[in-house]
Amino acid sequence: MTVLAALCGGLFCALAAGALMGTLPRFRLWRPRRRESRADVWLQQAGVAMSPLRFRTGCAVAGFLAYLLLVALTGSPFVALVPAVAVGLLPRAYYARRRRQRMREVQAAWPDGLRDLSASIAAGRSLTQAVSELAAHGPEPLRRAFAHFPELARVLGTGPALEIVKEELADPTSDRVLEVLLLAQERGGAIVRGILDDLVDATTRDLKLLDELETEGLEMRINARAVVVLPWLVLVALTARPGPFRDFYRSAGGVTTLCVAAVLTAVGVAVLGRLGREPTEERVFGRPRAAR
């Protein structure tokens, strides 16, 4: 039995290391071409340069290591289970915050960026020159997003370069703006300035509404997370030392209490997540298919 447990542990570590390093063998149990999944888009928007499988494997490894540490600390595998699951979900929470911040920075920069584009086009520059000027002297988030545009435009052309930037940003607001620029590149820019001015007004209104929604929901999100996390932190602190609390939670009654608490916590997290979920706009102009 010990040998079997050691083999399973070694196999898990080997598979986890292979997934993180990208050296796992590829089993063709499904079709190699599929539509771009929401997980791919989510990771791309968060700026994570890894596949969903590798990201999930990293989260699982973090949760497993936290589980081993908490079992050694509390002496109870049942007490350690829920906090370990929470640790495994921390990377997703961190990158969700990073994704939201990254997308908001780009969205907030577009009104000024659109004004710069409109001014450049009004000054007689071509669309390629106007976007290159934006990459050099525009708002900081857009400068980072368009940093490689001048080189891409020289090698591939303006249209393909804008398509690449659009897929790197993976943002609905940026999709709308870049689609207008692509249309202007293909059919001429006689009405581009008027469309850009309309986009400035629409984007400004959308950003104001998003700020109001985020401000109103901030206190609710903080309270919800505190209600979920604090009881389990107290439980870990109570069972960190030998005594009646540890003895109770290692008994049958304690295990039953922990199971009920874990189920209620999962239900509460699901309900709070649905109630506090922010509406996200789908990418209408994203690429329809991703080759894998």
GUVO-79282 format. One record per atom (N, C-alpha, C, CB): residue in one letter; y, z, x. Coordinates in steps of 0.05 Angstrom, whole numbers, padded with zeros to 5 digits, always signed. Glycine has a CB too. Layout:
AYZX/...
// end
This chain:
M-00024+00000+00017/M+00000+00000+00000/M+00025+00000+00017/M+00000+00024-00019/T+00024+00016+00039/T+00047+00017+00057/T+00052-00010+00071/T+00043+00038+00079/V+00029-00023+00078/V+00032-00050+00091/V+00043-00070+00071/V+00004-00059+00101/L+00035-00069+00046/L+00045-00087+00026/L+00075-00083+00022/L+00030-00084-00001/A+00084-00058+00020/A+00112-00051+00017/A+00128-00061+00041/A+00116-00021+00013/A+00117-00058+00065/A+00131-00068+00089/A+00134-00098+00089/A+00116-00058+00114/L+00112-00112+00081/L+00113-00141+00079/L+00134-00151+00059/L+00086-00152+00072/C+00135-00137+00036/C+00155-00145+00015/C+00183-00140+00025/C+00150-00129-00011/G+00187-00117+00039/G+00214-00112+00050/G+00221-00132+00071/G+00214-00084+00062/G+00203-00139+00089/G+00209-00159+00109/G+00214-00187+00097/G+00186-00162+00128/L+00199-00194+00076/L+00204-00220+00063/L+00231-00221+00049/L+00182-00225+00042/F+00239-00198+00036/F+00265-00197+00024/F+00287-00200+00044/F+00268-00170+00008/C+00285-00186+00067/C+00306-00187+00087/C+00307-00216+00099/C+00300-00167+00110/A+00284-00228+00103/A+00284-00255+00114/A+00297-00275+00095/A+00255-00264+00121/L+00290-00273+00070/L+00302-00291+00050/L+00332-00287+00047/L+00288-00288+00023/A+00340-00261+00047/A+00368-00255+00045/A+00384-00266+00069/A+00373-00225+00043/A+00373-00262+00093/A+00386-00272+00117/A+00387-00303+00116/A+00372-00263+00142/G+00366-00316+00108/G+00366-00345+00106/G+00385-00356+00086/G+00338-00355+00099/A+00388-00342+00063/A+00407-00351+00043/A+00436-00348+00053/A+00404-00335+00017/L+00442-00326+00067/L+00469-00322+00077/L+00475-00341+00099/L+00472-00293+00087/M+00456-00349+00115/M+00461-00367+00138/M+00457-00397+00130/M+00442-00361+00161/G+00448-00401+00105/G+00445-00429+00097/G+00420-00443+00108/G+00469-00445+00104/T+00400-00428+00115/T+00376-00440+00127/T+00351-00438+00109/T+00370-00426+00154/L+00355-00431+00084/L+00332-00431+00066/L+00322-00459+00061/L+00340-00417+00040/P+00296-00462+00058/P+00285-00488+00050/P+00293-00495+00022/P+00255-00489+00053/R+00298-00520+00017/R+00307-00529-00010/R+00283-00539-00026/R+00328-00552-00007/F+00277-00524-00047/F+00255-00532-00064/F+00266-00549-00087/F+00240-00506-00075/R+00255-00573-00090/R+00265-00591-00110/R+00250-00587-00137/R+00261-00621-00101/L+00256-00563-00149/L+00244-00557-00175/L+00262-00566-00198/L+00239-00528-00177/W+00285-00578-00192/W+00303-00588-00212/W+00315-00614-00203/W+00325-00567-00220/R+00329-00627-00219/R+00342-00652-00212/R+00363-00648-00192/R+00353-00666-00237/P+00365-00665-00171/P+00384-00660-00150/P+00413-00665-00158/P+00378-00678-00127/R+00418-00681-00180/R+00445-00686-00189/R+00449-00672-00215/R+00450-00716-00191/R+00470-00657-00218/R+00476-00642-00242/R+00506-00640-00245/R+00463-00614-00242/R+00514-00632-00269/R+00543-00629-00274/R+00552-00604-00259/R+00548-00626-00304/E+00577-00605-00250/E+00589-00583-00235/E+00589-00558-00252/E+00618-00591-00227/S+00577-00537-00242/S+00573-00512-00257/S+00599-00496-00256/S+00550-00496-00247/R+00601-00477-00275/R+00624-00460-00276/R+00624-00442-00251/R+00624-00443-00301/A+00601-00434-00241/A+00600-00418-00217/A+00612-00432-00193/A+00571-00409-00210/D+00606-00458-00190/D+00618-00474-00168/D+00648-00475-00170/D+00607-00503-00168/V+00658-00480-00195/V+00687-00481-00199/V+00700-00453-00194/V+00694-00490-00227/W+00686-00432-00203/W+00697-00405-00199/W+00700-00398-00170/W+00678-00384-00213/L+00679-00404-00154/L+00680-00398-00125/L+00701-00415-00111/L+00653-00403-00113/Q+00703-00440-00120/Q+00724-00458-00108/Q+00752-00448-00114/Q+00720-00486-00118/Q+00756-00439-00138/Q+00783-00428-00145/Q+00789-00402-00130/Q+00784-00423-00175/A+00768-00387-00123/A+00772-00362-00108/A+00774-00367-00078/A+00749-00343-00113/G+00770-00392-00069/G+00772-00398-00041/G+00747-00389-00025/G+00796-00385-00030/V+00724-00387-00038/V+00699-00379-00025/V+00683-00403-00017/V+00682-00360-00044/A+00679-00407+00008/A+00666-00430+00019/A+00636-00425+00021/A+00677-00439+00046/M+00623-00421-00002/M+00594-00417-00002/M+00583-00425-00029/M+00586-00388+00005/S+00557-00429-00030/S+00545-00437-00056/S+00541-00412-00073/S+00517-00451-00051/P+00538-00416-00100/P+00533-00393-00118/P+00508-00377-00110/P+00530-00403-00146/L+00487-00391-00101/L+00462-00377-00093/L+00468-00358-00069/L+00440-00397-00086/R+00482-00368-00049/R+00488-00351-00026/R+00506-00328-00033/R+00501-00368-00004/F+00525-00333-00051/F+00543-00311-00059/F+00527-00290-00074/F+00566-00322-00077/R+00510-00298-00093/R+00494-00278-00108/R+00475-00263-00090/R+00479-00292-00130/T+00464-00277-00070/T+00446-00263-00051/T+00461-00242-00035/T+00433-00284-00032/G+00486-00249-00027/G+00502-00229-00012/G+00508-00205-00029/G+00528-00242-00003/C+00514-00209-00055/C+00519-00187-00073/C+00493-00170-00076/C+00528-00197-00100/A+00470-00183-00079/A+00445-00168-00082/A+00439-00152-00057/A+00422-00188-00088/V+00444-00163-00033/V+00439-00148-00009/V+00457-00124-00007/V+00443-00166+00016/A+00483-00127-00014/A+00501-00104-00014/A+00492-00082-00033/A+00530-00113-00021/G+00483-00090-00057/G+00473-00070-00076/G+00448-00057-00067/G+00468-00083-00103/F+00430-00072-00054/F+00405-00060-00044/F+00410-00040-00021/F+00386-00082-00033/L+00428-00047-00003/L+00435-00028+00019/L+00449-00003+00008/L+00453-00042+00039/A+00466-00007-00012/A+00479+00017-00025/A+00458+00034-00039/A+00501+00008-00044/Y+00438+00021-00051/Y+00417+00036-00065/Y+00402+00053-00045/Y+00398+00017-00079/L+00394+00042-00022/L+00380+00058-00002/L+00397+00081+00008/L+00372+00040+00022/L+00422+00076+00012/L+00440+00098+00022/L+00443+00120+00001/L+00467+00086+00029/L+00446+00112-00024/L+00450+00132-00045/L+00424+00147-00051/L+00460+00119-00070/V+00402+00134-00048/V+00376+00149-00052/V+00373+00170-00030/V+00352+00129-00051/A+00380+00162-00005/A+00379+00182+00017/A+00399+00205+00012/A+00384+00168+00043/L+00422+00199+00000/L+00442+00219-00004/L+00436+00238-00027/L+00469+00206-00009/T+00427+00226-00050/T+00423+00242-00074/T+00394+00251-00078/T+00431+00227-00098/G+00375+00238-00064/G+00347+00245-00067/G+00335+00236-00093/G+00344+00275-00066/S+00349+00219-00109/S+00339+00210-00135/S+00344+00180-00137/S+00353+00225-00158/P+00322+00164-00140/P+00326+00136-00143/P+00340+00128-00170/P+00300+00121-00142/F+00338+00146-00190/F+00350+00140-00215/F+00380+00145-00215/F+00337+00157-00238/V+00389+00166-00201/V+00417+00171-00199/V+00431+00148-00183/V+00422+00198-00185/A+00417+00138-00163/A+00428+00118-00145/A+00429+00090-00157/A+00413+00116-00119/L+00415+00085-00179/L+00412+00058-00189/L+00438+00046-00199/L+00392+00058-00212/V+00452+00060-00218/V+00476+00049-00230/V+00499+00047-00209/V+00485+00067-00253/P+00504+00067-00192/P+00524+00063-00172/P+00518+00040-00153/P+00528+00088-00155/A+00492+00035-00147/A+00485+00013-00129/A+00490-00014-00143/A+00455+00015-00121/V+00485-00015-00169/V+00492-00039-00184/V+00522-00044-00183/V+00481-00038-00213/A+00537-00023-00186/A+00567-00026-00185/A+00576-00036-00158/A+00580+00001-00191/V+00563-00026-00136/V+00570-00036-00109/V+00563-00065-00106/V+00555-00019-00087/G+00540-00073-00118/G+00532-00101-00117/G+00552-00120-00132/G+00505-00105-00128/L+00566-00109-00152/L+00585-00124-00167/L+00613-00124-00155/L+00587-00114-00195/L+00617-00107-00135/L+00644-00105-00122/L+00653-00131-00110/L+00644-00083-00101/P+00636-00146-00095/P+00646-00172-00085/P+00656-00191-00107/P+00624-00186-00069/R+00642-00192-00129/R+00652-00209-00151/R+00678-00199-00161/R+00631-00210-00173/A+00682-00173-00164/A+00707-00162-00174/A+00730-00169-00154/A+00705-00132-00178/Y+00724-00166-00128/Y+00744-00172-00108/Y+00752-00202-00108/Y+00733-00165-00080/Y+00732-00219-00109/Y+00739-00248-00110/Y+00751-00257-00136/Y+00715-00264-00103/A+00744-00243-00158/A+00757-00249-00183/A+00787-00242-00182/A+00744-00233-00206/R+00793-00220-00169/R+00822-00213-00165/R+00835-00233-00147/R+00824-00184-00154/R+00821-00241-00126/R+00832-00260-00107/R+00835-00287-00121/R+00814-00263-00082/R+00817-00295-00137/R+00819-00321-00152/R+00843-00320-00170/R+00793-00326-00168/R+00846-00298-00185/R+00868-00297-00204/R+00895-00297-00189/R+00866-00271-00220/Q+00896-00283-00166/Q+00921-00282-00151/Q+00927-00310-00139/Q+00919-00261-00128/R+00906-00323-00128/R+00910-00349-00116/R+00920-00370-00136/R+00884-00359-00103/M+00907-00370-00160/M+00915-00389-00180/M+00943-00383-00191/M+00895-00389-00203/R+00950-00357-00194/R+00977-00351-00204/R+00998-00358-00183/R+00978-00321-00210/E+00992-00355-00158/E+01012-00363-00137/E+01018-00393-00139/E+01002-00355-00109/V+00996-00409-00141/V+01000-00438-00143/V+01015-00445-00169/V+00973-00452-00141/Q+01007-00433-00191/Q+01020-00439-00216/Q+01049-00431-00216/Q+01005-00424-00239/A+01055-00408-00204/A+01083-00399-00203/A+01100-00417-00185/A+01085-00370-00194/A+01088-00430-00166/A+01103-00447-00147/A+01108-00475-00158/A+01088-00449-00121/W+01094-00483-00179/W+01096-00510-00189/W+01124-00517-00200/W+01076-00516-00209/P+01137-00500-00216/P+01164-00507-00225/P+01183-00515-00203/P+01176-00485-00241/D+01185-00499-00181/D+01202-00506-00159/D+01191-00531-00145/D+01203-00483-00139/G+01165-00533-00143/G+01154-00557-00130/G+01160-00582-00145/G+01124-00554-00126/L+01158-00581-00172/L+01164-00604-00188/L+01194-00612-00186/L+01157-00599-00217/R+01211-00592-00184/R+01240-00598-00181/R+01244-00612-00154/R+01257-00572-00182/D+01230-00603-00133/D+01232-00616-00107/D+01223-00645-00108/D+01217-00600-00085/L+01200-00649-00122/L+01190-00676-00125/L+01210-00694-00140/L+01163-00676-00139/S+01221-00683-00162/S+01240-00699-00178/S+01264-00706-00161/S+01248-00684-00203/A+01274-00686-00146/A+01298-00692-00129/A+01292-00713-00107/A+01307-00666-00116/S+01268-00711-00096/S+01261-00731-00075/S+01258-00759-00086/S+01234-00723-00062/I+01246-00761-00110/I+01244-00788-00123/I+01271-00798-00131/I+01225-00786-00147/A+01289-00780-00140/A+01316-00788-00148/A+01332-00798-00123/A+01330-00765-00161/A+01325-00787-00100/A+01339-00795-00075/A+01329-00821-00064/A+01336-00774-00054/G+01309-00834-00078/G+01300-00860-00069/G+01274-00860-00053/G+01321-00874-00054/R+01262-00837-00049/R+01237-00836-00034/R+01214-00845-00051/R+01232-00807-00023/S+01193-00855-00038/S+01169-00863-00052/S+01154-00837-00059/S+01151-00882-00035/L+01133-00841-00076/L+01117-00818-00085/L+01103-00805-00061/L+01097-00826-00106/T+01092-00822-00043/T+01079-00811-00019/T+01098-00795-00002/T+01066-00834-00003/Q+01122-00806+00002/Q+01142-00791+00018/Q+01150-00766+00004/Q+01166-00809+00023/A+01153-00766-00022/A+01161-00742-00037/A+01140-00720-00035/A+01166-00749-00066/V+01114-00727-00038/V+01093-00707-00035/V+01091-00697-00007/V+01066-00719-00045/S+01094-00715+00013/S+01094-00706+00041/S+01117-00687+00047/S+01095-00730+00060/E+01140-00693+00034/E+01162-00674+00037/E+01156-00647+00025/E+01188-00686+00025/L+01142-00647+00002/L+01133-00623-00010/L+01114-00607+00008/L+01120-00628-00037/A+01096-00621+00021/A+01078-00608+00040/A+01092-00596+00064/A+01057-00628+00049/A+01115-00606+00071/A+01129-00596+00094/A+01150-00575+00087/A+01143-00619+00108/H+01163-00578+00065/H+01186-00560+00058/H+01185-00548+00030/H+01212-00575+00062/G+01163-00551+00016/G+01161-00540-00011/G+01155-00510-00010/G+01139-00555-00026/P+01150-00499-00034/P+01142-00470-00036/P+01116-00465-00019/P+01137-00462-00065/E+01114-00441-00009/E+01092-00434+00010/E+01065-00440-00002/E+01094-00405+00017/P+01058-00432-00027/P+01031-00438-00037/P+01025-00468-00038/P+01027-00426-00064/L+01045-00484-00045/L+01041-00513-00046/L+01040-00525-00018/L+01063-00526-00063/R+01055-00514+00001/R+01053-00523+00028/R+01024-00520+00039/R+01073-00509+00046/R+01012-00497+00033/R+00984-00493+00041/R+00966-00512+00027/R+00975-00464+00036/A+00970-00517+00001/A+00953-00535-00014/A+00955-00564-00005/A+00959-00533-00043/F+00979-00572+00003/F+00983-00600+00011/F+00986-00604+00041/F+01009-00611-00003/A+00976-00584+00056/A+00979-00585+00085/A+00966-00610+00097/A+00967-00561+00098/H+00943-00619+00086/H+00929-00642+00098/H+00935-00668+00083/H+00899-00637+00097/F+00954-00667+00064/F+00959-00691+00048/F+00970-00714+00065/F+00978-00684+00026/P+00990-00709+00083/P+01000-00732+00098/P+00978-00747+00114/P+01021-00723+00117/E+00960-00732+00127/E+00939-00745+00142/E+00919-00759+00123/E+00924-00725+00159/L+00913-00746+00101/L+00894-00759+00082/L+00907-00784+00070/L+00887-00739+00060/A+00933-00783+00064/A+00946-00807+00052/A+00946-00830+00072/A+00974-00800+00044/R+00949-00825+00098/R+00949-00846+00117/R+00921-00859+00120/R+00959-00836+00144/V+00901-00842+00118/V+00873-00852+00123/V+00861-00864+00097/V+00856-00829+00133/L+00864-00849+00074/L+00851-00857+00050/L+00869-00870+00029/L+00838-00833+00037/G+00895-00866+00031/G+00914-00875+00011/G+00923-00852-00006/G+00900-00896-00007/T+00945-00856-00021/T+00957-00834-00036/T+00939-00825-00059/T+00984-00843-00047/G+00927-00843-00073/G+00911-00835-00096/G+00887-00818-00088/G+00901-00860-00110/P+00870-00827-00070/P+00847-00810-00061/P+00856-00784-00049/P+00830-00825-00041/A+00879-00784-00035/A+00889-00759-00023/A+00896-00739-00045/A+00913-00764-00005/L+00909-00748-00066/L+00916-00730-00088/L+00891-00720-00103/L+00934-00745-00108/E+00871-00737-00105/E+00846-00729-00117/E+00833-00706-00101/E+00826-00753-00119/I+00833-00708-00074/I+00822-00688-00058/I+00837-00661-00061/I+00822-00696-00028/V+00863-00663-00061/V+00879-00639-00065/V+00873-00626-00092/V+00909-00645-00062/K+00870-00643-00112/K+00865-00633-00139/K+00839-00618-00140/K+00864-00656-00159/E+00818-00628-00127/E+00792-00614-00128/E+00793-00589-00111/E+00770-00633-00118/E+00809-00589-00090/E+00811-00564-00074/E+00825-00542-00089/E+00826-00570-00048/L+00845-00549-00105/L+00859-00529-00120/L+00843-00520-00144/L+00886-00540-00130/A+00830-00539-00158/A+00812-00532-00181/A+00827-00515-00201/A+00787-00518-00172/D+00851-00523-00208/D+00869-00508-00226/D+00878-00526-00248/D+00893-00495-00210/P+00876-00517-00273/P+00884-00534-00296/P+00913-00543-00294/P+00879-00521-00322/T+00931-00524-00287/T+00960-00531-00285/T+00964-00553-00263/T+00976-00507-00279/S+00951-00549-00240/S+00954-00569-00219/S+00941-00595-00227/S+00941-00559-00194/D+00919-00594-00243/D+00907-00619-00252/D+00926-00636-00268/D+00882-00612-00270/R+00941-00623-00287/R+00960-00638-00303/R+00982-00652-00286/R+00972-00620-00324/V+00992-00636-00267/V+01014-00647-00250/V+01003-00670-00233/V+01026-00625-00232/L+00980-00666-00221/L+00970-00686-00203/L+00961-00711-00218/L+00947-00675-00187/E+00952-00708-00243/E+00945-00731-00259/E+00970-00748-00264/E+00932-00723-00285/V+00992-00735-00269/V+01017-00750-00273/V+01025-00765-00247/V+01040-00731-00281/L+01021-00752-00225/L+01028-00765-00199/L+01009-00788-00194/L+01026-00745-00176/L+00983-00785-00201/L+00964-00807-00198/L+00971-00830-00216/L+00935-00797-00204/L+00979-00825-00240/L+00987-00846-00259/L+01012-00860-00248/L+00992-00835-00287/A+01031-00845-00237/A+01055-00857-00226/A+01048-00875-00202/A+01075-00836-00218/Q+01028-00866-00186/Q+01021-00882-00163/Q+01007-00908-00171/Q+01002-00866-00145/E+00992-00907-00193/E+00977-00931-00201/E+00995-00951-00217/E+00954-00923-00219/R+01013-00941-00233/R+01028-00959-00252/R+01058-00959-00247/R+01023-00950-00280/G+01067-00945-00226/G+01096-00946-00221/G+01109-00921-00231/G+01108-00970-00232/G+01131-00913-00219/G+01143-00888-00226/G+01169-00890-00240/G+01148-00873-00201/A+01172-00908-00259/A+01197-00912-00273/A+01204-00888-00290/A+01196-00937-00290/I+01183-00875-00302/I+01188-00853-00321/I+01178-00826-00309/I+01175-00858-00347/V+01173-00826-00283/V+01162-00802-00271/V+01181-00779-00272/V+01154-00808-00242/R+01207-00784-00268/R+01226-00762-00267/R+01227-00748-00295/R+01253-00772-00260/G+01227-00763-00316/G+01228-00751-00343/G+01203-00734-00348/G+01231-00772-00364/I+01180-00745-00340/I+01155-00730-00344/I+01155-00705-00327/I+01131-00747-00337/L+01164-00706-00302/L+01165-00683-00285/L+01184-00661-00297/L+01175-00690-00257/D+01206-00669-00308/D+01224-00650-00320/D+01211-00636-00344/D+01250-00664-00329/D+01196-00652-00360/D+01182-00639-00383/D+01160-00620-00373/D+01169-00661-00400/L+01147-00627-00351/L+01126-00609-00339/L+01139-00584-00329/L+01111-00624-00317/V+01162-00585-00317/V+01176-00561-00308/V+01181-00542-00331/V+01203-00569-00295/D+01191-00552-00353/D+01196-00535-00377/D+01170-00523-00388/D+01210-00551-00399/A+01150-00540-00391/A+01124-00530-00402/A+01111-00510-00383/A+01105-00553-00407/T+01111-00515-00357/T+01099-00496-00338/T+01113-00470-00338/T+01098-00509-00311/T+01140-00470-00339/T+01156-00446-00339/T+01150-00429-00363/T+01186-00452-00338/R+01147-00441-00387/R+01140-00426-00411/R+01112-00414-00409/R+01142-00444-00436/D+01093-00430-00398/D+01066-00419-00396/D+01065-00395-00377/D+01047-00441-00385/L+01080-00397-00355/L+01080-00375-00335/L+01092-00349-00347/L+01095-00383-00310/K+01113-00353-00363/K+01125-00329-00376/K+01106-00316-00395/K+01151-00338-00391/L+01091-00332-00411/L+01072-00321-00429/L+01049-00307-00415/L+01060-00343-00447/L+01039-00319-00393/L+01018-00306-00377/L+01027-00280-00365/L+01009-00325-00355/D+01051-00278-00356/D+01062-00253-00345/D+01063-00231-00367/D+01090-00257-00334/E+01071-00238-00391/E+01072-00219-00412/E+01044-00209-00420/E+01085-00231-00437/L+01025-00227-00421/L+00997-00219-00428/L+00985-00201-00406/L+00980-00244-00432/E+00990-00208-00381/E+00979-00192-00359/E+00991-00164-00359/E+00982-00206-00333/T+01017-00162-00364/T+01030-00136-00363/T+01020-00118-00386/T+01060-00140-00366/E+01016-00130-00409/E+01007-00114-00432/E+00978-00105-00428/E+01009-00130-00457/G+00961-00120-00414/G+00933-00113-00411/G+00927-00097-00387/G+00917-00136-00411/L+00947-00092-00369/L+00941-00078-00344/L+00932-00049-00348/L+00966-00078-00326/E+00947-00034-00365/E+00939-00006-00369/E+00912-00004-00382/E+00960+00008-00387/M+00905-00021-00400/M+00879-00020-00413/M+00857-00025-00393/M+00877-00041-00435/R+00861-00044-00374/R+00840-00050-00354/R+00836-00026-00335/R+00847-00075-00339/I+00858-00014-00327/I+00856+00009-00309/I+00841+00032-00323/I+00884+00019-00300/N+00848+00039-00348/N+00834+00060-00362/N+00805+00054-00366/N+00848+00065-00389/A+00799+00029-00373/A+00771+00022-00377/A+00754+00025-00352/A+00769-00007-00387/R+00764+00017-00329/R+00749+00020-00305/R+00746+00049-00297/R+00763+00005-00282/A+00767+00065-00302/A+00764+00094-00295/A+00743+00107-00312/A+00792+00108-00299/V+00743+00101-00338/V+00723+00113-00356/V+00695+00106-00348/V+00728+00104-00385/V+00690+00082-00338/V+00663+00074-00330/V+00655+00086-00303/V+00662+00043-00328/V+00673+00086-00284/V+00666+00094-00256/V+00666+00124-00251/V+00686+00081-00237/L+00685+00138-00262/L+00688+00167-00255/L+00663+00184-00262/L+00712+00178-00269/P+00651+00181-00285/P+00627+00198-00290/P+00605+00194-00270/P+00616+00192-00318/W+00600+00170-00260/W+00579+00166-00241/W+00587+00176-00213/W+00573+00136-00239/L+00612+00175-00206/L+00621+00187-00181/L+00617+00217-00182/L+00650+00180-00175/V+00623+00229-00204/V+00619+00258-00207/V+00589+00265-00205/V+00630+00269-00234/L+00572+00248-00217/L+00543+00253-00216/L+00533+00251-00188/L+00529+00232-00234/V+00542+00231-00173/V+00533+00229-00145/V+00542+00253-00129/V+00545+00203-00132/A+00566+00263-00134/A+00576+00287-00120/A+00560+00312-00127/A+00606+00292-00126/L+00552+00314-00152/L+00537+00337-00160/L+00508+00338-00149/L+00535+00338-00191/T+00497+00314-00145/T+00469+00313-00135/T+00467+00308-00105/T+00454+00291-00150/A+00490+00308-00091/A+00489+00303-00062/A+00477+00326-00047/A+00518+00298-00052/R+00477+00350-00059/R+00465+00374-00045/R+00442+00384-00062/R+00486+00396-00041/P+00422+00396-00049/P+00400+00408-00064/P+00410+00430-00083/P+00378+00420-00045/G+00398+00432-00106/G+00407+00452-00125/G+00397+00446-00153/G+00437+00455-00125/P+00407+00460-00173/P+00397+00456-00201/P+00404+00428-00212/P+00408+00477-00219/F+00427+00417-00204/F+00434+00391-00214/F+00415+00369-00204/F+00462+00383-00206/R+00409+00370-00178/R+00390+00351-00167/R+00362+00355-00179/R+00388+00353-00137/D+00354+00380-00182/D+00327+00385-00194/D+00326+00374-00223/D+00321+00415-00193/F+00347+00378-00238/F+00346+00369-00266/F+00344+00338-00267/F+00371+00379-00281/Y+00360+00325-00251/Y+00361+00296-00254/Y+00336+00283-00240/Y+00386+00285-00241/R+00320+00299-00227/R+00294+00288-00217/R+00272+00295-00236/R+00288+00300-00190/S+00277+00310-00257/S+00257+00316-00277/S+00256+00295-00298/S+00262+00344-00289/A+00236+00298-00316/A+00232+00278-00338/A+00257+00278-00356/A+00207+00284-00354/G+00267+00301-00363/G+00290+00302-00380/G+00315+00290-00367/G+00297+00330-00388/G+00318+00294-00341/G+00341+00282-00327/G+00339+00252-00325/G+00343+00294-00299/V+00314+00243-00320/V+00310+00214-00319/V+00316+00201-00346/V+00281+00207-00310/T+00308+00214-00368/T+00314+00203-00394/T+00344+00203-00399/T+00300+00220-00416/T+00358+00224-00391/T+00387+00225-00394/T+00401+00203-00378/T+00398+00252-00384/L+00391+00198-00354/L+00402+00176-00337/L+00397+00149-00350/L+00391+00177-00309/C+00374+00145-00361/C+00368+00119-00373/C+00386+00114-00397/C+00339+00118-00382/V+00390+00135-00414/V+00408+00132-00437/V+00436+00126-00427/V+00407+00157-00455/A+00445+00141-00407/A+00472+00137-00396/A+00475+00110-00385/A+00478+00159-00375/A+00455+00099-00371/A+00457+00073-00359/A+00459+00051-00381/A+00432+00067-00341/V+00443+00054-00402/V+00445+00035-00424/V+00472+00036-00437/V+00423+00041-00445/L+00482+00060-00442/L+00509+00062-00455/L+00530+00051-00437/L+00514+00092-00462/T+00528+00055-00410/T+00547+00044-00392/T+00547+00014-00392/T+00542+00054-00363/A+00523+00002-00392/A+00520-00027-00393/A+00533-00038-00419/A+00491-00036-00391/V+00527-00025-00441/V+00539-00034-00467/V+00569-00031-00466/V+00527-00018-00490/G+00579-00009-00455/G+00608-00005-00454/G+00621-00025-00436/G+00614+00023-00444/V+00609-00032-00413/V+00620-00052-00395/V+00621-00079-00408/V+00604-00053-00369/A+00600-00086-00423/A+00599-00112-00437/A+00621-00113-00458/A+00571-00116-00449/V+00624-00092-00474/V+00644-00092-00495/V+00672-00093-00483/V+00641-00067-00513/L+00677-00076-00463/L+00704-00076-00450/L+00710-00102-00437/L+00706-00053-00430/G+00690-00114-00424/G+00694-00140-00412/G+00701-00162-00431/G+00670-00148-00396/R+00688-00161-00455/R+00695-00181-00475/R+00722-00176-00488/R+00673-00181-00497/L+00729-00151-00492/L+00754-00145-00504/L+00777-00150-00485/L+00755-00116-00513/G+00773-00145-00459/G+00794-00149-00440/G+00794-00176-00426/G+00793-00128-00420/R+00777-00194-00435/R+00775-00220-00422/R+00800-00236-00427/R+00750-00235-00431/E+00811-00246-00405/E+00835-00263-00408/E+00827-00292-00414/E+00852-00262-00382/P+00840-00305-00432/P+00833-00333-00438/P+00840-00351-00415/P+00848-00343-00463/T+00820-00366-00407/T+00823-00384-00384/T+00822-00413-00394/T+00802-00379-00362/E+00840-00429-00384/E+00841-00457-00392/E+00820-00473-00377/E+00869-00469-00386/E+00806-00490-00392/E+00786-00507-00380/E+00799-00530-00365/E+00767-00518-00402/R+00785-00540-00344/R+00794-00562-00329/R+00787-00588-00343/R+00782-00562-00300/V+00806-00599-00358/V+00802-00624-00372/V+00801-00648-00353/V+00824-00629-00393/F+00817-00646-00331/F+00819-00669-00313/F+00803-00664-00287/F+00848-00674-00305/G+00784-00645-00287/G+00768-00641-00263/G+00747-00663-00261/G+00754-00614-00265/R+00734-00663-00237/R+00715-00684-00233/R+00691-00680-00252/R+00705-00685-00204/P+00680-00701-00264/P+00659-00698-00283/P+00632-00691-00272/P+00657-00722-00299/R+00628-00697-00247/R+00601-00694-00236/R+00604-00686-00206/R+00584-00720-00239/A+00586-00668-00198/A+00586-00660-00170/A+00559-00667-00158/A+00592-00629-00167/A+00559-00680-00136/A+00534-00687-00122/A+00525-00664-00105/A+00538-00713-00105/R+00501-00656-00109/R+00490-00633-00094/R+00466-00643-00077/R+00481-00610-00113/
// end
